[in-house]
Amino acid sequence: MSRPITISDELILDAAREVFLEHGIRGTTAEVASRAGVSEGIVFKRFKNKEALFHAAMQGKSIDTVGWVSTLPARVGKGQLRDQLYDVGMAAAKLFEGIIPLHMHVFANRRADDRSSPFGDRVEPPPLTARKRLTAYLEAEQKLGRIGDVDVDVMSRAFLGSIYNFISLELMMAGHEARPMPKSTFVRGLVDVLLDGATAGKGARAAPPPSKRARRTAR
């Protein structure tokens, strides 16, 4: 007799990761089962519900080995920095589009006294890992002279935080804005602001020097 095929949890989790990142909370356990090549009953035998499956999938593999984060070291010193940051920003926006609805769903359905992290017991949650990797990338670009004398940790926080906030608001305000801003327009503009600065951009005017009265008052 042939031995029964053993389906590993990791095979199911890999499929779940793909489905959740592509479809957000709309991803179904049926689709996960289909991609993993198992029955939906097997999925629920291993994981009691979709929320449990989501938590396990997001905790199961370090974010620095998946998606845009893994591309950062190879980007150092390559091409135009503006284009590199745009590509990274668009990839991060796509990731956020998938995980933000899931996190909203998890927080909305948790008990009022539940203070546990949505990332489980991991010492370093994936968002923190991603930000550290981006900071390291920006620091490497700074050493090459492609970024000026700025705090790259603040820059990475501003970059990822702005994109996360943009996607969050777009999801919450869907259908309420007549002409929503395309995410590509936002990401390109964000990169321009971060690299050029708010007062050194095209058409910006320098602040006028203080008047004589102001200088006398300051003395």
N, C-alpha and C positions, 0 to 999 in steps of 0.2 A: 504493500500500500504506500502511496505517496504521502509524504508528510504534509500537514496543513501549512499553508502560507502564513507566516507570522507578520502582522502589520505593526510596525513600531509607532509609538506615540509621536516621534519626531517627524515621521512621514505625514501624519495628520496635521501636526503643527505647522509644517512647511506650507502645506496647502492652505491652512487657515490664514497664515500670514499673508499669502498672496491675495486671497479673497478679501480680507478685511482692508488691506491697503488699497485695493482697487475699488471696492464698493462701499467702504465705510460700514455704517450700521445696517445698511440694506443687504449686505452680504449674508447669505443663508448657510445654515449647516448642511443643507442638501448640496449646495455648490461645493462646499468644503469636501464633503464625502465623495462627490463625483471626481474632483481633482485628485483626491488621495487614492481613488480606486477602491473605495470600501462602501459599505452600506451606511446610511444615516444612523442606523441602530448602533453600529460599532462606535461612531463618534460619541453618541450619548452614553455608551457603556464606559467610555474612557473619561468623558467630561460631562458633568451633570447638566450643564446648560450652555447657551451661547456665550454668556458673560464669562463663565469659567474657562471656556475655550479661548476667548479673546485674551484674558489675562495670561494664560499659559503660553499662547503664541507670541505675545509681545515680550514676555520675559525670557523666552526660550533661546533667543539668539541675540548677542550683543549688537546694538545698532551700528557700531563702528565697523561691522563686517558686511553691512547691508546698505544698498542704495547710495545716495549721493555722498554720504560720509566717507565711504570706502574709496571714493575717487579723489579726495582732497590731496593726499601726498603727491599723486602724479600730476596735479595741476600746478604745483609750485614752479614759478618762473616760465610757464608755458603760455603762449598766445597773449592776447590782451587781457589784462586784469579785469577790466570792465566786463568783458564778455564772459570770463570765467565766473565772476560773481553773479552775473545774470543767470547763467546756466545752473549754478548751485541754488540760487534763490527760487528759480522755477521748479527745480526738483524738490526743494523743501516745501514749497507751496502745495505741490501734488501730494506729498506725504501728509501734510497737515489736513488736506481735504479728506483724507481717509481716516485719520486717527481722531480728529477733533469731535466728529459726531459720536464716535465710540466712547470717548471720554465723557462727553456730555450725557450720554445714555447711562453710563456706569454711575456717575455722580447723582443723576436724577433718581436712580433706583436703589441707591444704597441707604442703609438705615441711618437715622439721624445721629446715632451715637457712634457710627463707624468712622474712625479717623485713620484707617489704614491707607497706605499709599496705593494708587491704582497700578503701580509698578511692582507690587509685592514687596518682598524682603531684600531686593537687590541693593547692594551697598551704594551703587551709583546708577540712578535712573537713566534710561536712554536719552532724554532731553539734555541732561547734564553732560553726558558723554559726547553728544553731538556738538554742544556749545564749546566744550574743551577742544575737540578736534578742529573746529572752525577757528578758534582762537590760535591754535598752533599753526594752522595754515596761514592765517593773516600775519602772524609773527615771522614766519619763514619768508613771506613776500616782503615784509618790512625790512628784513635783513638784506634782501636783494635790492633795496632802494625803490621798490615799486609802490610802497605805502609810506607816507610821511611820518613824522614824529607824533603819533597819536596813541592813545591807549587802545590796543587791539582787542582787549577783553571787553571794553565798553562797546567797541565797534561790532563785535560778534553778537553781543547781547542786543544791541539796537537792531541789527540786521535780522536775526531770527525772531526776536520779539515783535518787530514791526510786521513781518510776514505772517506770523501766527495770529496777531491781532486783526490783520486785514482779512484773512480767511475766516476767522471766527465771526466777524461782523458781516461778511458777505453771506455766510450760512444763515445767520440769524435774521438778516434783512432781505433775504431772497424774496423777490416779488414786490417789495416796497419801494424800490428805487427805479425810476423810469429808465435811466441810462447808467447802469452800474459800470464802474471802472474795470476794464479787463485786467486780470492779474498780471499779464505781461507788461502792461503799461505801468502798473504800480511797481513791480519789481525793477523795471528799467529805471524808473524815476527814483526809487529808493537807492539804487546803486549810484546814480548820479549825485544825489544829495550827500551820501556817505563819502564819495571820492572827491567831489568838488567843494563840498561845504555849502552852507546856506547863504553865505555872504560873498563867496568867491565865484559863484556860478556865472553863467553867461548873462550879461545885462545887469548884473548887480552893481550897485553904486556904493562906494565907500561912505561911511558915516562922516558928516561934516565935522570939522574941528570945532572944539568948544569955543564959545564966544569969549570976548575979553571979560565981560561981566561974570561969566561962569568961572573963568580962570581966577578972577580976583576973589570970588566967593569961596573957592576951594582952598585958598591960601590960609 
